Amino acid sequence: MKLDNVNVFVATFLGGNRLRNFAQRPADGTRGGMLLLWDDQMVDLVDINTATFCLSAMVRIRDSNVQYKLTTVYGPTDSSRKDAFFAELIGQKPPAGISWLMACDFNQIYRARDKNNRNINRSRIIRFRAALQSCELKEIHLQNRRFTWSNERENPTLCKHDSFFCNAEWTATFGTHMLHVVSSSFSDHCPLLLADDKGPRRPQTFKFENFWVSMPGVMEVVSKAWDEHGPHSEPYQILFHKLKKVGRHLSEWSRGLFSKAKVHLHAALLVILHLDIAQENRQLSHDELDLRARLKRRVISLVVLKRARKKQCARIANLKEGDSNTKFFHRRVNARRRKNHIHRLKHGQGWFTDHEAKEKLIHDHFCEVMKKGSTRAKDFNWEELNLESHELDLHELESPITEAEVREAINGMPSDKAPGPDGFTGIFFKKCWEIIKHDVMRAIH
């Protein structure tokens, strides 16, 4: 903004009827001005502080009571003030455990590819990256543009001066965020829009939980579901529907054992807390001590369950048992979700962002590429290959696949990976082979 000072009338004009509250760092001439506008029905901003290059506040979302620190910056263009700017960024770092979001115009790139020419100061880039690492901040990926600033000349210089950075706590709290730019309008900067992008609710899909195999009764559930007769006679159809039926029975069995595990965990922790407080004032009775011990064992089992689920969702295979960390897995799950989410699809000269339009475009594409092709008019001239003269024995290629070969292939599968879209991981096929092998071999043959 280019205003020396913003009063309530200017803020109302800029923010409209909803963004009625504001905080500012006045501009110095045409530089350094920052303005925060917010809807007091949605969020509260407290501890608002201004510095040379920063305007910070603690944001509390009213509906969820979630809090995080927001820091807006306006970096200096003068190279002699860059180091002071980097030092101020480090000084803004909140205490450990507090979510932090930093954004706006840094007037500085932190990668060489963030500029469209080679006129860059690598030493300054290194110092900026060191400041970000000291702050433990990671950049939020910008979806639809490489650069956010232009000098508006005939052969323009393009840079990515505007960015959003956040720490791991903020990412874990806001797992479905998306950052993209909107039209630059009359400005030389492109406005950035950070939004929650959950998209349409995905249909519930079955996922085999690896810890199920260590639970009593799981083999009985699998065997009972597998032995149920169905109306199909074709081996592939039989195998498909039996896997689907087993998945449904396992889901129902799991809900009976582990329903509302998160609620049970917090309830157990709350009761333990009250017993700990009571123990400070009096001696606990035998029943209270027994309840406290049982709840502690229950908490351990629920935490192990939570960790196992997060580890499987994170799909991290290069960690030893005992090195797992639920918060780390949760961050990886969120990162995978953002990476796998298709925000837009290019079609011709335009882009599709609406979910129904993207769905139709994907469906039409795969219907085209996977349809039955035309009859092939040419084939290999096998006589010219003269394979028999090389004494090649290819008769084994026609021999049926044996159960031992299939079992060897299954044993070579990763236990925590699902080879297909049905959600069954390798450990299911290994542990339940004696139950499912006959139908699997019929489908293969």
ChimeraX attribute file (.defattr): number of C-alpha atoms within 10 A of each C-alpha:
attribute: neighborCount
match mode: 1-to-1
recipient: residues
	/A:1	13
	/A:2	13
	/A:3	16
	/A:4	14
	/A:5	15
	/A:6	19
	/A:7	10
	/A:8	11
	/A:9	10
	/A:10	12
	/A:11	19
	/A:12	17
	/A:13	11
	/A:14	12
	/A:15	17
	/A:16	11
	/A:17	10
	/A:18	13
	/A:19	18
	/A:20	18
	/A:21	17
	/A:22	18
	/A:23	20
	/A:24	19
	/A:25	23
	/A:26	19
	/A:27	18
	/A:28	12
	/A:29	10
	/A:30	11
	/A:31	16
	/A:32	22
	/A:33	22
	/A:34	24
	/A:35	17
	/A:36	17
	/A:37	18
	/A:38	17
	/A:39	15
	/A:40	15
	/A:41	12
	/A:42	12
	/A:43	17
	/A:44	17
	/A:45	23
	/A:46	12
	/A:47	10
	/A:48	15
	/A:49	14
	/A:50	17
	/A:51	11
	/A:52	14
	/A:53	20
	/A:54	23
	/A:55	23
	/A:56	24
	/A:57	19
	/A:58	18
	/A:59	21
	/A:60	17
	/A:61	15
	/A:62	13
	/A:63	9
	/A:64	8
	/A:65	10
	/A:66	13
	/A:67	19
	/A:68	20
	/A:69	23
	/A:70	20
	/A:71	23
	/A:72	22
	/A:73	25
	/A:74	22
	/A:75	24
	/A:76	20
	/A:77	13
	/A:78	8
	/A:79	11
	/A:80	9
	/A:81	11
	/A:82	19
	/A:83	15
	/A:84	14
	/A:85	22
	/A:86	20
	/A:87	13
	/A:88	16
	/A:89	21
	/A:90	16
	/A:91	12
	/A:92	18
	/A:93	19
	/A:94	13
	/A:95	8
	/A:96	7
	/A:97	11
	/A:98	15
	/A:99	23
	/A:100	26
	/A:101	21
	/A:102	23
	/A:103	19
	/A:104	19
	/A:105	20
	/A:106	23
	/A:107	18
	/A:108	22
	/A:109	22
	/A:110	20
	/A:111	14
	/A:112	15
	/A:113	14
	/A:114	17
	/A:115	20
	/A:116	15
	/A:117	12
	/A:118	8
	/A:119	9
	/A:120	16
	/A:121	12
	/A:122	13
	/A:123	8
	/A:124	17
	/A:125	16
	/A:126	14
	/A:127	16
	/A:128	23
	/A:129	16
	/A:130	15
	/A:131	20
	/A:132	21
	/A:133	12
	/A:134	13
	/A:135	19
	/A:136	15
	/A:137	20
	/A:138	16
	/A:139	14
	/A:140	19
	/A:141	17
	/A:142	18
	/A:143	12
	/A:144	12
	/A:145	12
	/A:146	16
	/A:147	21
	/A:148	23
	/A:149	22
	/A:150	18
	/A:151	12
	/A:152	11
	/A:153	8
	/A:154	6
	/A:155	8
	/A:156	12
	/A:157	15
	/A:158	19
	/A:159	22
	/A:160	24
	/A:161	21
	/A:162	22
	/A:163	22
	/A:164	22
	/A:165	20
	/A:166	21
	/A:167	21
	/A:168	17
	/A:169	17
	/A:170	20
	/A:171	22
	/A:172	19
	/A:173	16
	/A:174	14
	/A:175	20
	/A:176	17
	/A:177	16
	/A:178	18
	/A:179	17
	/A:180	16
	/A:181	18
	/A:182	12
	/A:183	10
	/A:184	14
	/A:185	9
	/A:186	7
	/A:187	11
	/A:188	13
	/A:189	20
	/A:190	21
	/A:191	16
	/A:192	19
	/A:193	13
	/A:194	13
	/A:195	12
	/A:196	12
	/A:197	14
	/A:198	14
	/A:199	12
	/A:200	8
	/A:201	6
	/A:202	7
	/A:203	6
	/A:204	6
	/A:205	9
	/A:206	15
	/A:207	17
	/A:208	21
	/A:209	21
	/A:210	18
	/A:211	13
	/A:212	15
	/A:213	15
	/A:214	9
	/A:215	8
	/A:216	9
	/A:217	11
	/A:218	15
	/A:219	17
	/A:220	10
	/A:221	14
	/A:222	21
	/A:223	15
	/A:224	12
	/A:225	19
	/A:226	21
	/A:227	12
	/A:228	10
	/A:229	9
	/A:230	12
	/A:231	8
	/A:232	11
	/A:233	8
	/A:234	10
	/A:235	15
	/A:236	15
	/A:237	14
	/A:238	19
	/A:239	20
	/A:240	14
	/A:241	15
	/A:242	21
	/A:243	19
	/A:244	18
	/A:245	17
	/A:246	20
	/A:247	21
	/A:248	14
	/A:249	16
	/A:250	22
	/A:251	15
	/A:252	12
	/A:253	15
	/A:254	14
	/A:255	11
	/A:256	10
	/A:257	9
	/A:258	12
	/A:259	12
	/A:260	10
	/A:261	16
	/A:262	13
	/A:263	10
	/A:264	16
	/A:265	19
	/A:266	13
	/A:267	14
	/A:268	19
	/A:269	17
	/A:270	12
	/A:271	14
	/A:272	20
	/A:273	13
	/A:274	11
	/A:275	16
	/A:276	13
	/A:277	11
	/A:278	12
	/A:279	14
	/A:280	9
	/A:281	8
	/A:282	8
	/A:283	10
	/A:284	15
	/A:285	10
	/A:286	9
	/A:287	9
	/A:288	14
	/A:289	14
	/A:290	12
	/A:291	15
	/A:292	21
	/A:293	13
	/A:294	13
	/A:295	19
	/A:296	16
	/A:297	13
	/A:298	16
	/A:299	20
	/A:300	12
	/A:301	13
	/A:302	19
	/A:303	16
	/A:304	14
	/A:305	16
	/A:306	15
	/A:307	19
	/A:308	19
	/A:309	17
	/A:310	22
	/A:311	23
	/A:312	19
	/A:313	18
	/A:314	20
	/A:315	14
	/A:316	14
	/A:317	12
	/A:318	6
	/A:319	9
	/A:320	7
	/A:321	6
	/A:322	6
	/A:323	6
	/A:324	15
	/A:325	12
	/A:326	17
	/A:327	15
	/A:328	15
	/A:329	22
	/A:330	21
	/A:331	20
	/A:332	21
	/A:333	21
	/A:334	20
	/A:335	16
	/A:336	15
	/A:337	15
	/A:338	18
	/A:339	11
	/A:340	9
	/A:341	12
	/A:342	12
	/A:343	17
	/A:344	15
	/A:345	16
	/A:346	11
	/A:347	10
	/A:348	6
	/A:349	5
	/A:350	8
	/A:351	12
	/A:352	15
	/A:353	13
	/A:354	12
	/A:355	14
	/A:356	10
	/A:357	14
	/A:358	19
	/A:359	12
	/A:360	10
	/A:361	16
	/A:362	12
	/A:363	11
	/A:364	11
	/A:365	10
	/A:366	10
	/A:367	11
	/A:368	11
	/A:369	9
	/A:370	8
	/A:371	8
	/A:372	8
	/A:373	8
	/A:374	6
	/A:375	6
	/A:376	6
	/A:377	5
	/A:378	6
	/A:379	6
	/A:380	7
	/A:381	8
	/A:382	8
	/A:383	8
	/A:384	7
	/A:385	10
	/A:386	10
	/A:387	12
	/A:388	10
	/A:389	7
	/A:390	8
	/A:391	8
	/A:392	8
	/A:393	9
	/A:394	10
	/A:395	7
	/A:396	8
	/A:397	8
	/A:398	7
	/A:399	8
	/A:400	9
	/A:401	13
	/A:402	11
	/A:403	14
	/A:404	9
	/A:405	10
	/A:406	15
	/A:407	14
	/A:408	10
	/A:409	10
	/A:410	17
	/A:411	14
	/A:412	11
	/A:413	16
	/A:414	13
	/A:415	19
	/A:416	20
	/A:417	17
	/A:418	17
	/A:419	13
	/A:420	9
	/A:421	10
	/A:422	15
	/A:423	18
	/A:424	23
	/A:425	21
	/A:426	21
	/A:427	23
	/A:428	21
	/A:429	19
	/A:430	16
	/A:431	13
	/A:432	15
	/A:433	14
	/A:434	10
	/A:435	16
	/A:436	20
	/A:437	15
	/A:438	12
	/A:439	17
	/A:440	19
	/A:441	15
	/A:442	13
	/A:443	15
	/A:444	13
	/A:445	10
